[in-house]
Every structure is written in structure tokens, then in C-alpha cells.
């Protein structure tokens, strides 16, 4: 089943690629355009489940595109998160008054943005967002922030929880330490890559008790992956 469809409207190509990578890792189907007028055409062809919309765009500004989207019957309720470097209170009010559902100021934390995407989809399209991740005998509940293994509740720190959630979303996929840093801590946080090893060690200690199989696979020279075979186990 294809996940929720998200349209990224962003003319900064590196940022658009970063957003696409992280959203696809969460199971979303992602499309992106770099101009406001192109985005308007795309929205007439197919309406996504959510739009990440930059304020400053060539062709047609994000604020004008948002206004036009709200004026159309088929897109008047389309969830929109505005992305912008304009952080002044007056600009935030203007963006929300035009019709944006949320407003994120650059530079921003990617994990925080992903959380806002999930929250908005959960509110507007509750059937599209899975709140429970299941893999083998591990159960992770995003809403209650609880993790259980074989029915026993595990006590994880906030970072270990986010790390496990990130890995469970893409079983079998190998993530480098740098990718884990971007996905869990955010690309604007400057910490040593070996920090990942410390938190993976803590996570393993918390979930691998009573000789339980280790679902986290270490790939030498690359990074870590959540074992795909384990994730398919019943």
C-alpha cells in the first residue's frame, strides 16, 4: 500500500533532496517541484495528502499559491505546512491567516518537521498515519511513546526511542552514522558521529535481555540496519 502522498514545493535543491530522503524513509510517497507556478499545475493534476510549501518561490510565491489553493473547492482543506526564513511574528500570522495549517522557520530540525507532518496528517487524515510499529516481538507506540518486547515494557531514553523508531520504519535498510545523525538528531546539530555508537549500544542493552535475538545489525564500514528477517517474523 502506498503511503500518504506529499508534495514538496522548494527551490533550494539540497533542502528538497534532504526532505525527500527523510520523508521517503518514513514511508511517504514524495513528489517535488521548485517553482510555484509548476506546483499549481501539479496540484490541478493530482491533489496530494499534504504540501510542504516554501514562502519564497520563483514563478509564484508560496503565500499566493496557498491563497489560490484555499480558494479551490477540491483543495480548500488540503493540509499545508509553510517553510520559510521569515520568522517575525507578523509574517507567521500572515502565513497562517492565508491558510497554512502550520509554519516552520528555517533552519529547522528535520525530526521536528517530521513530527509536525505526522501530527497534521493524524489530525486531518487519521487513517493515513500508523501510530503502531510492529516488528517481530517488538511493539513501538508513537502516541504513548511506549515500547514493548514480548509483552514486557522497555524503558528507553528519548534519543533511544527516536533511534529505534527511525530504524523500524525502514527494516533492512543500512543507514550510515551520518544519516542516523540527520534523521534522529537533525542536520543542524553538530555532534560527533561516534555518538551514534553510544546510543545504539544503550538501545541494544535495553531491548536485548534474557538472550533475546538482536534485531539491530551492524554493517562494518557502513552503519546500522534493523534486521529485515526479524521484522518479518511473526
C-alpha positions as a Markdown table, in Angstrom:
| # | Residue | x | y | z |
|---|---|---|---|---|
| 1 | Unk | 0.0 | 0.0 | 0.0 |
| 2 | Unk | 1.4 | 3.4 | -1.0 |
| 3 | Unk | 1.8 | 5.8 | 2.0 |
| 4 | Unk | 0.5 | 9.3 | 2.2 |
| 5 | Unk | 1.4 | 11.5 | -0.8 |
| 6 | Unk | 3.4 | 14.6 | 0.0 |
| 7 | Unk | 4.3 | 17.4 | -2.4 |
| 8 | Unk | 7.4 | 19.4 | -1.6 |
| 9 | Unk | 7.5 | 22.9 | -3.2 |
| 10 | Unk | 11.0 | 24.2 | -2.5 |
| 11 | Unk | 13.5 | 25.9 | -4.8 |
| 12 | Unk | 16.6 | 25.1 | -2.7 |
| 13 | Unk | 17.6 | 21.7 | -4.2 |
| 14 | Unk | 19.8 | 20.4 | -1.3 |
| 15 | Unk | 16.9 | 21.1 | 1.1 |
| 16 | Unk | 14.4 | 19.5 | -1.2 |
| 17 | Unk | 16.6 | 16.4 | -1.5 |
| 18 | Unk | 17.1 | 16.2 | 2.3 |
| 19 | Unk | 13.3 | 16.4 | 2.9 |
| 20 | Unk | 12.6 | 13.8 | 0.2 |
| 21 | Unk | 15.1 | 11.4 | 1.6 |
| 22 | Unk | 13.7 | 11.6 | 5.2 |
| 23 | Unk | 10.1 | 11.5 | 4.1 |
| 24 | Unk | 10.6 | 8.5 | 1.9 |
| 25 | Unk | 12.4 | 6.8 | 4.8 |
| 26 | Unk | 9.2 | 7.2 | 6.8 |
| 27 | Unk | 7.1 | 5.5 | 4.1 |
| 28 | Unk | 5.6 | 8.6 | 2.3 |
| 29 | Unk | 5.3 | 8.9 | -1.4 |
| 30 | Unk | 7.1 | 12.1 | -2.3 |
| 31 | Unk | 7.0 | 14.4 | -5.3 |
| 32 | Unk | 8.8 | 17.8 | -5.5 |
| 33 | Unk | 8.8 | 20.9 | -7.7 |
| 34 | Unk | 11.0 | 24.0 | -7.5 |
| 35 | Unk | 8.6 | 26.7 | -8.8 |
| 36 | Unk | 5.3 | 28.0 | -7.5 |
| 37 | Unk | 3.6 | 28.0 | -10.9 |
| 38 | Unk | 4.7 | 24.4 | -11.6 |
| 39 | Unk | 3.3 | 23.4 | -8.2 |
| 40 | Unk | -0.1 | 25.0 | -9.1 |
| 41 | Unk | -0.2 | 22.9 | -12.3 |
| 42 | Unk | 0.8 | 19.7 | -10.4 |
| 43 | Unk | -2.0 | 20.3 | -7.8 |
| 44 | Unk | -4.5 | 20.6 | -10.6 |
| 45 | Unk | -3.3 | 17.2 | -12.0 |
| 46 | Unk | -3.3 | 15.4 | -8.7 |
| 47 | Unk | -4.1 | 16.5 | -5.1 |
| 48 | Unk | -1.6 | 15.1 | -2.5 |
| 49 | Unk | -2.3 | 14.4 | 1.1 |
| 50 | Unk | -0.1 | 17.2 | 2.4 |
| 51 | Unk | 2.1 | 20.1 | 1.0 |
| 52 | Unk | 5.4 | 21.4 | 2.3 |
| 53 | Unk | 5.4 | 24.9 | 0.8 |
| 54 | Unk | 8.3 | 27.4 | 0.7 |
| 55 | Unk | 7.3 | 31.0 | 1.1 |
| 56 | Unk | 9.8 | 32.5 | -1.4 |
| 57 | Unk | 9.5 | 30.8 | -4.8 |
| 58 | Unk | 10.2 | 31.7 | -8.5 |
| 59 | Unk | 7.1 | 31.9 | -10.8 |
| 60 | Unk | 4.6 | 32.2 | -8.0 |
| 61 | Unk | 5.1 | 32.9 | -4.3 |
| 62 | Unk | 4.2 | 30.3 | -1.7 |
| 63 | Unk | 1.9 | 32.8 | 0.0 |
| 64 | Unk | 0.0 | 33.4 | -3.2 |
| 65 | Unk | -0.1 | 29.7 | -4.1 |
| 66 | Unk | -1.5 | 29.0 | -0.6 |
| 67 | Unk | -4.2 | 31.6 | -1.2 |
| 68 | Unk | -5.2 | 30.1 | -4.5 |
| 69 | Unk | -5.2 | 26.5 | -3.1 |
| 70 | Unk | -7.7 | 27.6 | -0.3 |
| 71 | Unk | -9.9 | 29.3 | -3.0 |
| 72 | Unk | -10.4 | 26.0 | -4.9 |
| 73 | Unk | -13.1 | 23.6 | -3.8 |
| 74 | Unk | -11.0 | 20.4 | -4.3 |
| 75 | Unk | -8.0 | 21.8 | -2.3 |
| 76 | Unk | -9.6 | 24.1 | 0.3 |
| 77 | Unk | -8.9 | 21.6 | 3.1 |
| 78 | Unk | -5.5 | 20.4 | 1.8 |
| 79 | Unk | -3.0 | 20.3 | 4.7 |
| 80 | Unk | -0.2 | 22.8 | 4.2 |
| 81 | Unk | 3.0 | 23.4 | 6.2 |
| 82 | Unk | 4.7 | 26.6 | 5.3 |
| 83 | Unk | 8.6 | 26.6 | 5.2 |
| 84 | Unk | 10.3 | 30.0 | 5.4 |
| 85 | Unk | 13.2 | 32.0 | 6.6 |
| 86 | Unk | 10.7 | 34.7 | 7.7 |
| 87 | Unk | 10.5 | 34.2 | 11.5 |
| 88 | Unk | 8.9 | 37.5 | 12.6 |
| 89 | Unk | 5.6 | 37.3 | 14.4 |
| 90 | Unk | 3.8 | 39.4 | 11.8 |
| 91 | Unk | 5.0 | 37.1 | 9.0 |
| 92 | Unk | 3.9 | 34.0 | 10.9 |
| 93 | Unk | 0.5 | 35.5 | 11.4 |
| 94 | Unk | 0.2 | 36.4 | 7.7 |
| 95 | Unk | 1.1 | 32.9 | 6.7 |
| 96 | Unk | -1.4 | 31.3 | 9.0 |
| 97 | Unk | -4.1 | 33.8 | 8.1 |
| 98 | Unk | -3.6 | 33.0 | 4.4 |
| 99 | Unk | -4.4 | 29.4 | 5.1 |
| 100 | Unk | -1.3 | 27.5 | 6.2 |
| 101 | Unk | -2.0 | 24.9 | 8.8 |
| 102 | Unk | 1.5 | 25.1 | 10.3 |
| 103 | Unk | 4.5 | 27.3 | 10.0 |
| 104 | Unk | 8.2 | 26.2 | 10.3 |
| 105 | Unk | 11.0 | 28.7 | 10.3 |
| 106 | Unk | 14.4 | 27.8 | 8.6 |
| 107 | Unk | 16.7 | 26.5 | 9.7 |
| 108 | Unk | 14.7 | 23.8 | 11.3 |
| 109 | Unk | 15.1 | 20.3 | 12.8 |
| 110 | Unk | 14.2 | 17.5 | 10.4 |
| 111 | Unk | 12.9 | 15.2 | 13.2 |
| 112 | Unk | 10.7 | 18.1 | 14.4 |
| 113 | Unk | 9.3 | 18.7 | 10.9 |
| 114 | Unk | 8.6 | 15.0 | 10.5 |
| 115 | Unk | 6.7 | 15.1 | 13.8 |
| 116 | Unk | 4.7 | 18.0 | 12.6 |
| 117 | Unk | 3.9 | 16.2 | 9.4 |
| 118 | Unk | 2.7 | 13.2 | 11.3 |
| 119 | Unk | 0.7 | 15.3 | 13.7 |
| 120 | Unk | -1.0 | 17.2 | 10.9 |
| 121 | Unk | -1.8 | 14.1 | 8.9 |
| 122 | Unk | -3.1 | 12.4 | 12.1 |
| 123 | Unk | -5.4 | 15.3 | 12.7 |
| 124 | Unk | -6.7 | 15.7 | 9.1 |
| 125 | Unk | -6.3 | 12.2 | 7.7 |
| 126 | Unk | -6.2 | 9.9 | 10.7 |
| 127 | Unk | -6.4 | 6.7 | 8.6 |
| 128 | Unk | -3.1 | 7.6 | 6.8 |
| 129 | Unk | -0.7 | 7.5 | 9.7 |
| 130 | Unk | 0.4 | 4.4 | 11.5 |
| 131 | Unk | 0.8 | 5.0 | 15.2 |
| 132 | Unk | 1.9 | 1.5 | 16.0 |
| 133 | Unk | 5.1 | -0.1 | 14.6 |
| 134 | Unk | 5.4 | -3.8 | 14.9 |
| 135 | Unk | 8.5 | -5.9 | 14.2 |
| 136 | Unk | 8.9 | -9.5 | 15.5 |
| 137 | Unk | 8.1 | -9.3 | 19.2 |
| 138 | Unk | 8.8 | -5.6 | 19.4 |
| 139 | Unk | 6.0 | -3.1 | 19.5 |
| 140 | Unk | 6.5 | 0.7 | 19.4 |
| 141 | Unk | 3.6 | 3.0 | 20.0 |
| 142 | Unk | 4.2 | 6.6 | 18.7 |
| 143 | Unk | 1.3 | 8.1 | 20.6 |
| 144 | Unk | 2.0 | 6.8 | 24.0 |
| 145 | Unk | 5.8 | 6.7 | 23.5 |
| 146 | Unk | 6.0 | 3.2 | 24.8 |
| 147 | Unk | 8.0 | 0.2 | 23.6 |
| 148 | Unk | 7.2 | -3.4 | 24.5 |
| 149 | Unk | 9.1 | -6.6 | 23.7 |
| 150 | Unk | 7.3 | -9.9 | 24.1 |
| 151 | Unk | 4.7 | -8.1 | 26.1 |
| 152 | Unk | 7.3 | -6.6 | 28.5 |
| 153 | Unk | 7.6 | -2.8 | 28.6 |
| 154 | Unk | 11.0 | -1.5 | 27.9 |
| 155 | Unk | 12.3 | 1.8 | 29.3 |
| 156 | Unk | 14.1 | 3.8 | 26.7 |
| 157 | Unk | 15.5 | 7.3 | 26.8 |
| 158 | Unk | 14.1 | 9.9 | 24.4 |
| 159 | Unk | 17.0 | 9.5 | 22.0 |
| 160 | Unk | 17.0 | 5.7 | 22.1 |
| 161 | Unk | 13.2 | 5.8 | 21.4 |
| 162 | Unk | 13.7 | 8.0 | 18.3 |
| 163 | Unk | 16.6 | 5.9 | 17.1 |
| 164 | Unk | 14.5 | 2.7 | 17.4 |
| 165 | Unk | 11.6 | 4.3 | 15.7 |
| 166 | Unk | 13.8 | 5.6 | 12.8 |
| 167 | Unk | 15.3 | 2.1 | 12.2 |
| 168 | Unk | 12.0 | 0.3 | 12.5 |
| 169 | Unk | 10.5 | 2.4 | 9.8 |
| 170 | Unk | 12.8 | 1.1 | 7.2 |
| 171 | Unk | 13.7 | -2.6 | 8.0 |
| 172 | Unk | 16.7 | -3.9 | 6.1 |
| 173 | Unk | 17.9 | -0.5 | 5.0 |
| 174 | Unk | 21.5 | 0.3 | 6.0 |
| 175 | Unk | 22.0 | 3.7 | 7.5 |
| 176 | Unk | 25.4 | 5.4 | 7.8 |
| 177 | Unk | 26.1 | 7.2 | 11.1 |
| 178 | Unk | 25.8 | 10.5 | 9.3 |
| 179 | Unk | 22.3 | 9.5 | 8.0 |
| 180 | Unk | 21.3 | 8.5 | 11.5 |
| 181 | Unk | 22.5 | 11.8 | 12.9 |
| 182 | Unk | 20.5 | 13.7 | 10.3 |
| 183 | Unk | 17.4 | 11.6 | 10.8 |
| 184 | Unk | 17.3 | 11.3 | 14.6 |
| 185 | Unk | 19.2 | 14.4 | 15.8 |
| 186 | Unk | 18.7 | 16.7 | 12.8 |
| 187 | Unk | 21.1 | 18.0 | 10.2 |
| 188 | Unk | 21.7 | 21.3 | 12.1 |
| 189 | Unk | 23.1 | 19.6 | 15.2 |
| 190 | Unk | 26.9 | 19.3 | 15.2 |
| 191 | Unk | 28.0 | 16.3 | 17.3 |
| 192 | Unk | 30.5 | 13.5 | 16.7 |
| 193 | Unk | 29.3 | 10.6 | 14.5 |
| 194 | Unk | 30.5 | 8.2 | 17.2 |
| 195 | Unk | 27.7 | 9.4 | 19.4 |
| 196 | Unk | 25.5 | 7.1 | 17.3 |
| 197 | Unk | 27.5 | 4.1 | 18.5 |
| 198 | Unk | 27.0 | 5.1 | 22.1 |
| 199 | Unk | 23.2 | 5.4 | 21.7 |
| 200 | Unk | 23.0 | 2.2 | 19.6 |
| 201 | Unk | 24.8 | 0.4 | 22.5 |
| 202 | Unk | 22.3 | 1.8 | 25.0 |
| 203 | Unk | 19.4 | 0.8 | 22.8 |
| 204 | Unk | 20.7 | -2.8 | 22.4 |
| 205 | Unk | 21.3 | -3.1 | 26.2 |
| 206 | Unk | 17.7 | -2.0 | 26.8 |
| 207 | Unk | 16.0 | -4.3 | 24.2 |
| 208 | Unk | 18.2 | -7.4 | 24.2 |
| 209 | Unk | 17.6 | -9.0 | 27.6 |
| 210 | Unk | 17.1 | -12.7 | 28.5 |
| 211 | Unk | 19.1 | -13.7 | 25.5 |
| 212 | Unk | 16.6 | -12.2 | 23.1 |
| 213 | Unk | 17.8 | -12.0 | 19.4 |
| 214 | Unk | 19.4 | -8.7 | 18.5 |
| 215 | Unk | 17.3 | -7.0 | 15.8 |
| 216 | Unk | 19.9 | -4.3 | 15.1 |
| 217 | Unk | 22.6 | -5.4 | 12.6 |
| 218 | Unk | 26.0 | -3.7 | 12.4 |
| 219 | Unk | 27.4 | -3.3 | 8.9 |
| 220 | Unk | 31.1 | -2.9 | 9.1 |
| 221 | Unk | 32.3 | 0.2 | 7.3 |
| 222 | Unk | 28.8 | 1.4 | 6.8 |
| 223 | Unk | 26.5 | 1.7 | 9.8 |
| 224 | Unk | 23.4 | 0.1 | 11.2 |
| 225 | Unk | 20.2 | -1.6 | 10.0 |
| 226 | Unk | 17.1 | -3.0 | 11.6 |
| 227 | Unk | 17.2 | -6.7 | 10.6 |
| 228 | Unk | 14.7 | -7.3 | 7.8 |
| 229 | Unk | 14.3 | -11.0 | 8.6 |
| 230 | Unk | 13.5 | -10.2 | 12.2 |
| 231 | Unk | 11.0 | -7.6 | 11.1 |
| 232 | Unk | 9.1 | -10.1 | 9.1 |
| 233 | Unk | 8.9 | -12.7 | 11.9 |
| 234 | Unk | 5.5 | -13.5 | 13.5 |
